[in-house]
Amino acid sequence: MKKLLKEFAPGESNRILWMAAKILGFFVFKLFFHLEVVGKENMPSKGRFIIAANHASYLDPPLIGYICPRPIAYFTKQEQIKGFFGALIRRLGAIPVSRTSKTTSDIKSAISVLQKGKSLLIFPEGTRSRTGKFLPARPGIGFIIHKTGLPVLPIFIKGSFRAMPPGKNFIRPGKIIIKIGKLCYYHGQFTYQQIAQDVMNKIIEMSK
C-alpha cells in the first residue's frame, strides 16, 4: 500500500489505483445510476485534449474518469486533499487548487500535465452549481485552451445533481446520462472569455 500511495506530482496517476477505480465505478454507476453514455464514438482513443463539462456534484469527476479510456487529470479543492481519501485522489490525477484564489502556479500545473501527454478535465463554470442550473463560464479554461492550442471535448452530465447535490454526503440512486460532443478547435483572435463561453454554450446545447 505504501508503494501505491507514494508521492505523485499533481495530475499524475497510479495505474493500479486507476484500474481499481474503474472496476469499482462499473458496479457503482451501473448498479445505482443505470449510467447511459451517449456519443461514445466521439471520445478520442489517443492524443491530448481538454474535457469540458458542467459541474453540479462531487460525482462529476469520477463519472468523467470512468468513461475515459485512460487516466485524466482534474482540479480539486485543496481542502479535499486530507487524510487517506486525499492521498487517493492525488494519485488518481487530482491537481489541488485553493478555493479562495487561483494562482499562476495552478495554471502552470495544468499546462504541464497537458504537455506531458495527459488529458485534463476542466469545469468551465469554475465551481459546482448549488442549484443544478448552469453558471456563467469563467475565462480560466479559455486561457488554457489558448496557451496549449489543444482541442476541447464538451460533455454534458444529466442527473448527478439529483444523485448527490452540494451539501449532501450520501447518494440517491437514479438515472444518470452523459452526452459526449465532438472535438472543438479554437484558433484565431478570441478572448479567453469568448472561448470559455463558446465551450459552455456547446455544453448547454447538449442539454436540450
N, C-alpha and C positions, 0 to 999 in steps of 0.2 A: 504493500500500500504506500509506503514511503516513496518508492520509486515512481508510482503513478502520480503522486502529489508533489513531485519535485518542482522547484521554482520554474515558471514559464514566463517568457516575455509576453506583454499584452497582445492579445489576439491570436496567440499560438494555441494549438490544441493537442491533447494527448490522444493518440489514435485509439487506444484500447478503451478509454473512457467514452470517447465519441461513439464507438461501435456499441458499447453497453447502453448508452443513452438512446441510440436508435432503436435497439431492441425493446427497451422499456417504453419508448414512445409509441411503438407499434401497438402494444397492448393497451396503453392508456388512451391514446387518441382514437383508436378503433373501437374499443370497448365502451368508453364513456361518452365519446363525442361523435361517433359514426363519421369520422372525418372523410370529407369528399374533396378531392383536388381536381379543379377544372383548368385545363390548359397545360397539362404536364409536358406536352410536346414543346412548349416554349422555354422550359428550363434547360439552360445550356449544360452540356455534359463536361465541358472543359473551358479553359480560358478564364480570365479575370473579369468580374463585373460587380456592379453595386446593386444590391437589392433594396428597394424602397417599398415600405408597407405602412398601412395605417396602424395606429397603436392605441388599444383600449384595455389591455390586460397584460398581466405578467406571463400569461400563456403564450403571447405572441412570439417572443424569441425562440422558445423550444419548438413551437409549431413550425416556424420557418426552418429551423435547423433540421427538423425531422424530414421535411420534404426535399431538402437539398441533398444531392448525391455525394457531397464531400463536405468536410468541415468548413465553417464560415466564422468570421469574426463579427462582433457586435458590441455596441456601447452598453454599459450598465452603470447604475449609480454607485459611487464609491462606498456609500453606506451599506450596500449589499455584500461587499467583499469582506465578510466577517466569518470567523469560525470555519467549520468543516464545509458548510454549504458554499461559502465564499471561495474556499480553495478549489472546490469542484468546478464552479462556473468560470473561475480564472483559467482552468485547464480545459475548458470547453469553448474557448475563444473569446471570453469577455474582455473588454477594454474598459477599465474603471475610469469614470469621469466625475467631477464634482457636480452636485445638483445645484449649487449656487452660482457657479461660474464655469464657462467653457474656456479653457486656455489653449494657447497655440500648441502646447505640447500634446494635448488631446488630439488635435487635428493632425499633427505630425505623426502620432502613433498610428492613426487610421491610414494615412497615406503610406507609411512604412509597411504596414500589413499588406496593403494592396500591391506595393512594389515587390513584395516577396512572393507574389503569385496567388495570394488568397483573396477570396471574395468577401465583401463586407455588407452587413445588414445595417441600414440606417432608417430611422423613422423620421420622415420629413417634418412631422409636427413637433418633434423635439421632446415630447413628453407624452404620457398616457392621457387620453381623454377621460375626464371624470364623469362624462355624461353618455359616452358611446358615440357622440356626434363628432364629425371631423373638425379638427382645429386648423388654423392658418399654418401654412408651410413656413418654416424658418430657413434662412439663407445658408445654413451650415452645409447641407447636402449639395447645394449649388456650388459652393466653394470647392468641395472635394471633387465633384464631377469636373469642374473647370480645370483644376490642377492636374488631375490624372488623365483626363480625356477618355475615361472608360465608359462603356455603355451601362444603362440602367435597366433593371428588370422590375417593373411595377407589379406589386402584389396586393390584392385586397383580401382581408380576413373578415369573415362574417360569422358571428356567434361567440367569439371569445369574450366579449364584454358581458354577455349574459352568463357565460360559464364561470367567469371569475373577474368581476368588476373591481376597480380600485377600492381598497378598504376592506376587502373580503379575503380571508385566508383559506377558504375551502371552495372546492369546485362544485359546480352544479351540472350534472350530465345534461347534454343537449347537443343538437346538430351544429357542427362547425364546417363551414365551406371556405376553401381557399381558392381564389382565382388568380392564375398566373398570366400576366400580359406578355406582350412581345418586347424584346430588347429595344431600347430607345437610345439614340445617339444625339449628342448636343455639340454642335460646332458653330462658330461664328460669334457675333457680338451680342451676347446676352449677359445681363447682370446675374449675380448669384441668386437673387430673389426671384427673378424671372424663371430661371432654370428650376428652382425649388418648387415654384407654384405650378409650373407645367407638369412636373412629375406628380405633384399632388392631384392635379386635375385628372390625370390618367387613372389614378387610383380611384378617385371619386366616380369617374365614368364607369368603371367596372362594377361599382356597387348598384348600378341602376338596372 
